[in-house]
């Protein structure tokens, strides 16, 4: 059992109770509820799903715009350095 839990069951339970009290007190202090936390994570995932593809489109457009300038300059520099 110690191998699975990472220590004796009593020690693990004591640690979990202590950490639960600390995290619960912090969440209460900040005003976060478990339901609000889960809802926030779900909202974040939904928003990323809805706007994520738009972000990839924007990044792709930036990549193409930059490549139009960078690739010809790179090619010219390589050709000129090869001629020396």
C-alpha positions in Angstrom: 0.0 0.0 0.0 2.9 2.4 0.8 4.2 1.9 -2.7 0.9 2.9 -4.3 0.3 5.9 -2.0 3.9 7.1 -1.7 4.1 6.6 2.0 2.2 5.2 4.9 -1.6 5.6 4.6 -1.8 7.7 7.8 0.9 10.1 6.7 -0.6 10.5 3.2 -4.1 11.2 4.7 -2.6 13.7 7.1 -0.8 15.5 4.3 -3.9 15.5 2.1 -6.0 17.0 5.0 -3.5 19.7 5.7 -3.1 20.6 2.0 -6.9 20.6 1.5 -7.3 23.0 4.4 -4.6 25.4 3.0 -6.1 25.3 -0.5 -9.6 25.7 0.8 -8.7 28.7 3.0 -6.9 30.3 0.0 -9.8 29.7 -2.3 -12.2 31.1 0.3 -10.0 34.2 0.8 -9.8 34.8 -3.0 -13.5 34.1 -3.5 -13.1 31.1 -5.7 -15.7 28.3 -5.4 -15.2 24.7 -6.7 -18.2 25.2 -9.0 -16.7 28.6 -10.3 -13.4 27.0 -10.9 -14.8 24.1 -12.9 -17.0 26.5 -14.8 -14.0 28.8 -15.5 -12.0 25.9 -16.9 -14.9 24.8 -19.1 -15.4 28.4 -20.4 -11.7 28.7 -21.1 -11.8 25.4 -23.1 -14.8 26.5 -25.0 -13.3 30.0 -25.8 -10.1 28.4 -27.0 -12.0 26.0 -29.2 -14.1 28.8 -30.7 -11.3 31.3 -31.2 -8.3 29.0 -31.6 -8.8 28.3 -35.2 -9.0 32.1 -35.8 -5.7 32.5 -34.0 -4.1 29.8 -36.2 -5.4 31.6 -39.3 -3.9 34.9 -38.1 -0.5 33.2 -37.3 -0.5 31.6 -40.8 -1.2 34.9 -42.4 1.6 36.6 -40.5 3.9 33.7 -41.5 3.1 34.2 -45.2 3.5 38.0 -45.0 6.9 37.6 -43.4 8.0 35.0 -45.8 7.2 37.2 -48.8 9.9 39.6 -47.4 12.3 37.2 -45.7 12.7 34.4 -48.2 13.8 36.7 -51.2 16.3 38.6 -49.0 17.7 35.3 -47.7 18.0 34.0 -51.3 19.8 37.2 -52.4 22.2 37.1 -49.5 23.0 33.4 -50.1 23.6 34.0 -53.8 25.8 37.1 -53.2 27.8 35.2 -50.6 28.3 32.3 -53.0 29.7 34.6 -55.7 32.5 36.0 -53.4 
